[in-house]
Amino acid sequence: MSILSGIIWIALNGLRGIGKMGFQWHKTNMETIRVDIIYRPLRIAFAVHSTDREGLRAAIRRCHCLWGGQFNPIILIDRPGAHQLIELFRPDIITPLGTHDDLVPFKERYAFLENIGVPSTLFYPPYGGREGTAAVLDVRNLLAYQRDKSDWKAVVEHGIRVATWDSADPLADVFLMQFGQYPTEDEVGIDYSRSLSQATGAFDIPIAPNDILPTELGQHPGISYLSRYGLNPHHSSRGTWDFPGFYLGSAANIDDLVTFWNLRACGIRVAWCDLEHQARLELVNTEYDATLRTRLAALDDLHAQPAAWVRYENLERASVLFGGGRFTLCPVSENSWNGLSITPAKMHFGTESALAVVGGSDQSPRLSFPLKDKPFSADPWFFRQQLMASISLLGNRGDGSNYTFIPPCVPELNEFAGRVMLSRHDDLRLEPDHIGIIIDTADVDLRLTAMPVSALIKRIFALAGFEAKPSGSGLITRQLVTSMGGIDKVRAFKIPGVRKLIKSFGPTHSFSKRDAINKISSRDADTGSAFSDHRQLYIEPREGGDLTPPLVFTHLVEKGLFRIGADLRCPTCHLSSWTALDNLRQQASCPLCGGSFDATRQLVEERFAYRRNGVLGVEKNAAGSIPVAMVLQQLYVNLQSAFQTDVYAASYDLKPLDTASSLPTCETDFVVLTHEPRLSKPTIIIGECKDAGGMIDANDVDHLRAVADAFPEDRFAVYLLLAKLSAFTAAEIELAKSLNTKVSHRTILLCHTELESYHIYERHSNLRDKYVSSVSEMAEATFQIYFSNINKNHS
C-alpha cells in the first residue's frame, strides 16, 4: 500500500469508526511506522493423559478439522518432558481432552495462555436449527477461501481421497495420524465429511484389516493434507534437525504415536514405518522413499538422503532396518525437545505490511493500522473464528528507554501486557521479536499502545522475587539522557575532558568558556585518554572536519547542561554573584545584600560565565549518572537489533517481595533487556557502574550474584556487567571472575577503554574478534581479555 492510499484508507475508515477497535483519527499526528503482520493459525496444545487413548484420538480428529491443525502438538501431561514441550512449541492456548483429574491442575499452571474467546471444546454448538461453528480457523474456511483459486482447482481435479479403516485395525491410530479423520457431527456439531465431499467430490478408499495399503493413498491428497494446505514455515523459525523421512515405531506404544505426531507438528515431513507391521506399509513407503530421494538429490550430503527418526529405545532395530548409509539416523529422546536440535516451524499463511499511524503522547505512543490482505475467508459465517496476527515493527521511533512495542518473550506477562497494550487481557501473546494478537476473521484494524519501560521492568523483577522501583540516581540518569536527546545522544560523555569539566565545577561555581575548552581538550592523567582520540566522534551534524573542543562545549550548552550568565560584583558588599543571561539587566540587584547598582560597565567589559544546569545544576553528585549513561549508550549501539526491541533502564532499588527470603535489599545501576540470536528466551543484563576512582567490592559482587540467581533459568539468560571509567584492579578482576558459573561465561567487564570507543573492543588489537553484536560475545571477549591464562595479569 502506498503512503497516499494508506492515508486515504485511514481517513475513510477512521471517520467511519469501523472495526472492533476503531480508529481515533483526530488524535493522530500522522507520523507513520511500518508494521509487518504474519497471519497464522492459533497453535493449540492438546493436553491428554497417557492412559487415555480415546482422549488422544479425539485430539487428533479435532486437529484435522482445523486449518493448520496438523501443527498442533500433543502433550502427555504425565510425562517428565511435558513442560519442556510447552516451552518448545509455545502454544497460544491449551485445550485438555479427557476426564483425568490431572488435566485441571495442568491447565491451571498455564493460566497465562487462557482465552475466553475460545471455548474449551473449540466449537460453538448448533443454534436455532443451524450447524455449529468452529471458534478457530477450520477447513471449511479453507474450502470457502480457496474455492476459486487456480492452485486449489488443480488439487480438486487431481482428486482427494479419504482413507477409511476398521477401528479394530492394529494400525488404526497410525492411519488416524497419517491420513486423518474428522470427528462426528455429534462431537462438534459440524459434519466435516459432508462439507469436504460437497466442495471437492472426495471419495473414500477403504483399508481392510491386515491388508497392504494401496499406493493410491500416497498419490492423492487427503484429510491430513488439507489441514496444512497453504501454510509455509516462516524464515525465523527453521530448526537444525528438519530432515524429512520415516519414523520407526510401534502403533501399540502411545509414546511412539505422540512422538511421531509432534515431529510432524514441527513441520518435519515423516511417514510411519511400523516395527510389527512393516509389510502393510511397504508399497506406500517405497513410493514415498523414491519420490523423497529425487527431491533431496540436489541438496548437500547431510540432507541428500531421507532420515530415519526413532526413539532411543528402538535405535538398535533402526540401525538394522535403516543402516547401510542410505538413511540419516535421527534418534529422539526427551533432550531432543530442548529447542536446540528439533525446533517447531512457525507455520503461516503469509506476511503483509501496513503503515501504522502513531498517536498518543511521546511517553505513551499508540499505533493504529489496517488489516487488509487477509489470506483467509472473512465471510460473516466465519466472523467468530479466531487466528493470530504476529506483529513486528520497522522504523519504530524511540530508543527503548521510555517504552517498547515489542516486550520480551515472557509468557507469564501475557495478561499484564494485554491489559496495558490492548485493553484486552487474554488476546495478547508475547513472542520472540514479535507480539501476537488474537484476532477475529472479521477484524479490519488494530490499535496497539506502547508498554512503558518502568512498568515492564517492575514486572520482570517481580518474577525474580523483587519489588523494583526507580532509584533517585536512576531518575537523574533518565532525565540526563532525556536532556541530551536520547541514549545515543550522550556520546559527548565519551570525551574524558567533558567528564572532567562537569566534575571540576560544582553546581554553584561558574567558569569561563576558556576554562571549559581547556578542560575539554585536556588529557586524563590517570587513564591517558585524550581529546585527540575523539576527533572523529559524531555528536551532532557538522560541516566536515574534525570535532573540536569549542564545538563540543557549544553542543553541551545547547543541550542545556550548562547555562549562560555573568559574574557581577556588588559595589556595596563587594561580593560577586552569578546571574543568568535571561535575568541580566543594566540596573542589577545583588542577591546577597539586596542592594541595587548599575552594572552597565561590568556587562560591557565582562565575558560570559557558565554554570551547570538542569540535573547537573540541582544535584551535587549528578555526575555519577554519566558512567551509567555511557554504558547504556555503548550497549545500545553495539547490541541494537533491526527491530529495536531492546529495553534500557537506569538504576532500580530492589527489595524482596518475601521479607523472609534470603534475597538482598540492594540497587542495580542499570537493566538492559535484549536477546541472543540463538536463544528463544530473552537476555537480561544487570550491572554495577563506578566512576573513575571508584572500587567494586565483594558486597557489590554478592548482590549481583544473588539478583542474577533469583531469575528463573527457563525464562531468562542473565548476564552481569561491571563497568568503571578507569582500569580494573587485580582484586576487582578476581571478584568479577567469581560471577561466572561452571557452565557459562556470564560476566562482562567494561572500563574506560571500551566505553570511550565507538565499537566496544576496537582498541584491543590482540582480541580475536573486535566487533561484537551479542551479549554472549561480550562475555567471551571479557574472558579473553581478563580471565584467560594469557591475560591473567591484565590490570
N, C-alpha and C positions, 0 to 999 in steps of 0.2 A: 504494500500500500504506500503510495507517495505521501509526502508531507501534506500536500494540498487536500488529497482525498481523505487523509486521516483527520484533518481539521474539520472538513465538511461533515464527516461521519460523527465526530464528537459533538459538533454544533447541533446537528439534527437530532441525534439520539439523546444528547444531554437535555435538550429542550423538551423532548417528549417524555423523558424520565422512564425509559423502558428498561427492562431487565430486573433481576431480583435485587441487585444492589442499588442501581440507579446512579446517574451522574449528578454532580452538583456543579454545573457549568460556571456559575457566577463566581465560584471560589478558586478557580484555576488561574494560574499566571502564565499559562501556555508554554512553560518550559517542558521539554519532552525528553523521554528516556526510551531507548529501545528495549522491548520486552520479548524474550523468546519463550514460547509456550510449547511444551511437549504434552500432547494428548496421549493418555494411556488408560487401559482398564484399571480398575481397582485391583490391587493384589490382595487376595483373601487367603489367609492361613486357616485351613480346616483342622481343627483340633479333635482327635479321636483317641480312644484308649486301645492299646494293642490287643485286648481281649474282645474287642467289638468289631468283628468282620463286617457286620451289616452297616455299622457307622462308617467304615472305610468305603464301602460300596456306595452309600448314599452321597458321600463327599465327592467321589469320582463322577457320579452321574450329574451332580449339580455343576461340577466344573465343565462338563461337556456341553451343557446348555447355556453357558456364559461365553460371551465373546472375549477371548483371552483367558478362558478358564484353564487351559492346559498349563498355564504358567503359575497357577496357584499351588503352593506347597501343602503337603500333608504332614502334620506334626503328631507323632505318637507321644502323648503327654507324659507317659510313664517311663520313657527312655531318658538316660542321662543327658543326651545331646539335644533335648527338646528346646531348651532356652537358646542354645547355640544356633539352631536352625531359625528361630525367630530373629535373632540378631543378624543372621546372614541374609535372609530373604527380605527383611524389613517390610513386613506386610502393612497394609493400610488399615485393615480390620481383621479381627479373629472371630471365626464362627465355629463354635463347638457343635459336634453332632454325636448323638447318643445320649444315654442316660446315666453314665458312670458318675459317681459322686465327685470324683477329682476334677471334672470338667469345669465346675463353677469356680473353685479357687484358682485354677489355671488361668481362666479368662480374667478374673479379678486382678491378677498380678499385672496384667497389661491394660489397666484402665485407661491409659493414655491413647489406646487405639479404639476407644469406643466411638460410635457414631449413631446418633439416634435416628438419622435419616435412612439407615439401612436396617431393616428388621432382621432378627436372628435367623429367620428362615430364608432370607434373601428374596422372598416373593410376597407380593400383596395378594390376598385371597380373592376369588371371584366375588363380584358385587353387582347386584341389580341385573342378573342374567348375563353379565359379560364375563369373559375369561379373566383369570388373574393376570398380573403383570409382574415382571421382574424388577427388583429395586436397583439392579445394576445392569450394565450393558449385557445384552444376551444375543443369541444367534438370530433371533427374529429381527433385531435391529440391524444386524449384518445383512440378512436377506433383503430387508427393505432398502438399505443404503446402497448395496451393490447391484441391485436388480437390473439397472440399465447400463452398467459399465461393461465395456468390451472384454476385459480380462475375466470378469465373472461369467459372462455369457460363454466364453471358451471353456471354463470349468464345467458348466452345466451341460454343454454339448458333449464334452468328453465323457460325462456320466458320473454320477455319485452313487456309491454302493454302500449299503448299510449291512454290516455283519450282524448275524443273529446266532444264538447258541443256546444250548440247554444249560440251565443254571447248575445242573449236577456235573457238568464237564469239569474235569480236574484243572483245566486251563481257563475256566470261566473268568476268574479275576484278572488274568493276563489279558484276555480279549477285551474286557471292560476297559482296561487302561490303555491298550494299544489301539483299539479300533473305536471305542466309545459306545456309549449307550445313554439314552435320555431317561430321566425319571418319569414315572407315570403321571397322568393328569391328576390323579387323586393326591399325589405327593405335593405337587407345586401349583396346581390349578391351571396348568397350561399343557396343551397337547403338542409338544415339540415335534414329535414324529410326523403328525399330520401336517404341521406347518412346513416341514422340510420337504415332504412328498409333494405338496401342492406347489411349492415355489420352484422345485428343481426336477421333479419327476424321479427322484431317487427310489431305488427298489432294493429289496433285501437279498442278501446272499447268505443262506444258512450254512452253519458249520456243524456237521454231525459229530456226536461224541466219538472220540478216538480216531476221527478221520484226519487225513493230511489237509492242511489249509490250502484252498485253491489260490493260484497265483493271481487271480483277478483282484483279490483283496489288496495286493500290493501295487496294482496297476491303476487303481482309481481312487480318487479322494473319498473320504468318508466323514463320519461324525467328528472324529478326533481332528481331522484336517481343518474342518470348519471352525473349530474353537480357537485356532491360531491364525486363521486367514487374515491377511493384510497387516500383520504385526511383524516388526523387524527390531533387532537389538539396537539400542542407542549406543553411539560410539563411546560413551563414558563408562560403560558397564561390562565390557568384554573381559572374561576371565582368562586365566592362563591355561587351564585344562578345559578346552571346548571341543574335544575330539569326538566326532560322530562315529558310530559303530554299533556294537552289540552290548547287551547286558546279560551276563550269565547268572542265573539264579533259580530258585525253586518256587513254583507257584504256591506251594503249601506253606511258605515262610513269609510272614507278614513284613518282616524287616527287608527281605528282598524286594517285595512288591513296592513298599514305600520308598526304598532307595531308588528303584527304577523310575517311579513316578517323579521323585524330586530331581533326578538328573534331567528328565525331560522338562520339568518346571524351570530349570535353569536355562533352558534354551538349547540343550545338547540333544541332538537327534540320535536316539538309540532305539534299536529293536530288541525284542526279548528273545533270548536263547535259553531254553529250559534244561535243567540238569537231568530231569527224568523223562522228558518228552521231546527230545531233540528231533526225532524223525517227523513229527507232525508239523513242525515249522520249517522243515528243510527247504521246500520249494520256494516259499516266500522269502526266506532269509538268503538263499543262494542268489536269487534275482536281485535282492536289495544289496547284497555284497558286491555284485558285479557292477551295478549302477553306481554305487558309492565309490568304488575304486576308480572308475572312469572319471568321476567328478574330482577326485582328490589327486589324480595323477600329475597335475601341473603344479602342485604345491611342493614345499620343501620336504626334505627327508623325514622330518619329525611328523609332518601332517599328511604325508602321501599315502598312508595306509590306514585302514579302519582301526578303531580302538576296541578293545575287549574290556569292558568295565565289570568289576566283580568285587564283592565284599571279601575282606581278608580271609574269612573262614573258608572260602571256596577258591582261594588263589592257586592251590596246588592242582586242582582239577582244571582250572582255567589255563594253567601253563601247559597241560597235556592237550587240551582241545584247541587252544589258540596259539600254541607255540610255533616254532619254526621260522620266526621272523616275519610272518605275514600280517601280524597284528601288533598294535601297541597295547601292552597290558597296563591297565589303569586300576590299581587296587583302591578300594574305598573303605574308609574307617570313619569313626567319629571325628577324628582330627582332620579329615578331608573337608569338613564343612566349616573350617575356621576362617574362610574368606581369603586365603592365600592361594589355594590351588583351584578349587571349584568356586566360581562366582556367578550368581544368577544374572542373566542379561536383563536389562531394563527394556522390556518389550513395549514398543509404542507404535501408534498409528502414523505419526508424522509430527513435524515441527512447523510452527508458523511464527512470524514476527509481527509485532504491532508497535505503534508509537503510543506510549503512555503519557498522559498529561499529568504534570506534577502540581499538586495543590497543597493546601495546608500551610503550616509555618515552616521556617527554616530549621527549627529544632525538631519538628514532628511532621515531615512531609507525607503526602499521600499520593498514591498512583491510581489513575483511572484509565482503563484500557479495554478495547473491544475484544470479543471472541468471535471471529468471523469465518475462517476457512475450516469449519469443523468436519473432521473425517468420519462422521457417524450420522445417523439419521436423527434429526431434531423434530420429527413429526410429533404432533400433540399426543399421539398414542403412547409415545415413549418419554413424555416430559418428566416423569418421576425417576427415570433411570439415571444413575449416578456414575461418574467416572472421575479421573484425576487429571488436573491441569498442573504440570510441573513448571514453575516459573523461574527463569534466570534473567538477570539484567545485564545490559551492556551500556556503559556510559553512565553508571549510577553516580550522581553527584555526592559530595561528602567524602570524608576520609576514614570513616569508621570510628571516629571519636565521639560523635554525638548520637548517631543512630545507624541502623542497618536494616536493609530489606531482606537479607538472607541470613538469619540466625544460624548458628552451628547446629549440626545434626545431632540433637539430643532428644530422643523421642519422649522422655519424661516431661519435656517442656511444651509438648504439642498443645495441651489445653491452654496453658498460660499464653503462648504465642497466638493461639486462635482468638482469645478474648482481646488481646491488645491490637492485633493486626487486622482481624476480620470482624470482630464483634460477634463471632460465632465460635463457640469454644471447641466444637468437635469436628470442624471441617478443614482443619489445617494439619499438615504433616511435614515435619522438618526433615529434609533430605540433604545428602552431601551436595553442596554448591547449588542447591535448588530449594524452593519452597513449594510443597504440594498443596493444592487447594481442591477439595472435593466439590465438583460442580454438577448441576443437572444438565441434561442434554439441551434443555430449553434456554439456558442462561446465554445472554448476549454480551455481557460485560462484567468486569470485576473491579473492585476497589480495594486497595491494599495500603494500610497505614504502616509506617516505619516503626521498628522496635527501638525504643530508647536504650542506649548502651548501659546506662546506670541500672535500669530495671533488669536487663539481661544478666549483668554481672552479679547482681544480688541473688537471682535465682540459681545461677550456676554455683556460686559459693554455698548456697543452701544445700545443694546435692552433696557437698563435702562436709556438711555439718556446721557451717559458719553463718553467722549473721554478718553481712557486709554492708558498710556504708562509706561513702567518700570521706576521706580524712580532710583535715584542714589544708594540709600540704597538697593533697590531690586536687582540691578545689582551686588552689592557687595555680597549680600547673595547668589545669584546664583553662583558666582564664588567660594565662600567659600564652598558651597555644592559640586561643581564640584571638587575642590581640595581634598576634603575628600573622593571622590569616589561615591557620590550619597546621596540621602536623608537619607537612612537607615545607612549610614556610619558615621553619625555625632554623634553617641552615646556617644563618649568620652566627649561631652559637658554636659552630664548629671551630670558628676562629678563636684561638686562645686569648688574643688581645681583647676581644669583645667580652669574654667572661672576666678578664682582669679588670676592664673598665667598670663593669657592674659591681664587682666586689670592692673596688678601690674607693668608691664614694658611697656613703650611706644615704638614706632617704632624705636627710636634712642638709647634705653637703652639696654645694654647687661646684661646677667646673667649667672651664672654657672649651671651646672647640679644639684648640691646640692641644690641651690636656687629653681630650678624648682621642684625637688622632694619634698622639704619641703612645697612648695605652694600646690602641688597636694594632698599631704597627710593631709593637714590642714583641720580643721573643720570651717564651715561658722558660724561666731559669731552671725549673725542676724537670720538665719533660723535653725541653729542647725544641718544642713546636714553635713555628714562626709564621708570620703572615704570608711569607713567600710561598708556603705550602698550599695556599688557598687562592692564588691569583686567578685560577680558572673556575673558582666556585661560582655557581649560579645562585643568586639570591633574589633577583628580580630582572626584568628586561633591561638591557643596556646596549648602547650603540658600540659594539665591538670593543676590542682592547681588554686589558686585564682588569680585574677587580682592584680597587684602591681603597685605602683607609677612609678618605673623605666620602666615597660612595657608600661604604658600609655604615658610617655614622649617620649620614643623611637617611639611609634606609631605616635605621633604628629609631630616629626621631619621628619619621613619618609614620611608623607603626605604633607610636605612642609610648615607647619605652622611656623616652626622655622628653621633658617639657622645656620649652624655651622661655627664658626670662632674663632678669638683670639683677645684679647685686647693687643696692643703693645704700649709701652711708648717711645716716641721720645726723644733721649738724647739732641737734640738741643733746642726744645721748651718746653720740659718737660711735654708735654700733651699726654694723652693716646687717642688712636683711635682704632676702631674695624675694623678688616679686615676679609673678608670672607675666608673660608677654600680654596676655589678654587683659591684665589689670594695670598695666603701666600707664601712668599719667604724669604730665609735667608738674602738676600740683599733687605731690605724694603725701601719704600718711604713714608714719612709722608704726609698724605693728608691735614694736617693743615698748615705746614710751607714749604713743598716741599723738605725738606732735606732728604738725603739718610743716612741709617745707617744699621749696621749689627745686625740682630735680632736673631741670632743663639741661644745665651744664653737664651733669653726670650722664644723662642719657645721650648727649651729643658725643661725649668722649668715651663712654663705656661700651665695651663689646658684650655680646650676649653671653649669658651664663646658663648652664643646663643643670637640671636635676632629674633624678629617677622619677618615673611617673607610673600611673596605673598600679598593678600589683607589686611592681618593684618599688613604688614610692610609699605604699602603705605598710608593707611588711619588711622588717629589717632583714629577715632570713629568706626572703622570696627567691634569692639567687640559688637556693638549694633545689628549686624546681627545674633549673636549667639542665642538669645531668639527666633527669627523668625525661624531659622533652627531647633531648638528644638521642636517648635510647629508642624512644618511640619513633622518632623520625628515621633513624637508621633501619629499624625493623620494617617500617612502612615502605621504604624504598626498595629494600632488598628482598622482602617476602611478599610484596604486593601481587595479588592474583589478578588475572584478566577481568574477573567479575567483581572485584573489590568486595569480597565477603568477609574480610578480616575486621576485627574489632580491637580498638586500642583504648585503654583506660589508665589513668594515673591513680595514685595511691588510695588504698582502701583500708579502713580499720576493720579487723576481723575479731569476732567474739564467738565462742562456741554456743550453738543453739542449746546444747545439753550441758548445763553447768557441771554435771557430774562426770563429763567425759574428760579425757586426758589431753584434748586439743588446747593449744595455747591461745591466749589473747595477744594479738600482735598486729603488725601492719605490713602490707606488701606495697612496695613503691610503685609498681605498675603491673598491669594484667593485659596480656595480648591473647586473643582467640584467633587462631589461624588454622591451617590444615596442611597435612603432609600429602604429597602427590600419591603415595601408595597406601595411605590409610583411609579407611572409611569413617573412622571416628575423629572428632576434632582434636586439635592440639591447643593446649593452654600453656602460656609462658607466664610464670610469676617471678618476681625478682626483687633484688636489693640493689640500691644505687647509692654511690658515695661520690662526693665532690673530691677534688684533689686534696690530699692530706687526710681524708677520712680513712677509717680502718674497718674492714669486715671482720667480725669476731665470731666466736663459737656460738654466741646467742643468736646472731643473725642466721647462721647456717642451720642451727637446730630448729628454728622457727620455720624456715623454708622447707626443711625436710618434713616436718610434721604436717604442714599445709599440703605439700605435694602428695604425701602418702594417704591423705584423707580423701582424695578424689577417687571415685570408682574406676578401676582399671579398664573395665569393659566399655566405659563411656569416653574417657579422655586419655590422650597421651600427654603427660605432664613434663615440662622442661623447666629448669631453674637457671635463671640468668643473673649473674653478679657483674655489675658494671662499676667502673671507677675512672675518674678523669686524671689518673696518674698510673704509674706502673704498680702491679700487684707485688706484694712481698712474698717471700717463700712460705711464710706461715699462712697467708691468705690462700695461696695456691693449694697448699696441703689440705686446708679446711674445705675448699671448694671441691677437691677431688673426692672427698668422702661422700659427696652427694650422689655420685654415680652409683649404680647398682651393679650386681654381678652379671646381669643380662643386658644392660643397656647403658649407653652414654647419654645422660640427660642434663649435664651441666654445661653451661655456656659462660665464658668469661670474655668481657669486652672492656678494654682500657682505652685511654685517650687515643692510642694508635688506631684502633678500629672505629671509634666513634667520630674521629675527625675526618676520616676518609669518606669518599663517596661510596665506593664498593668496600664492604667491611674489611676484607683482607688484602686489599691491593698493595699495601705496604709490606706484606710478608713475602719476600722473594723466594723463600725456600719452601713455601707451602705447595703441596701437590695441586690443589685446586683453589685459586684465589677468589673465584666468583661463585657464590652460593645463592641458592634460591629456596632453600628449605631449612627448617629448624634442625632437622637431624644432621644436615651438612654443617651447620654451625657448631653443633655439639662435637662432631667428628673433627672439625678444624681446631676446636679448643683442645681436644685430646692430643692432637699432633703438636700444637704449639706449647701446651703447658704440662701435659701429663705423660707423654711418651718418654721412654728412656733416653732418647736422643736429646730431648729438650727439658729434662727434669730439673736442670739448674737455671732455667729461664726465670728472670725476675724483672 
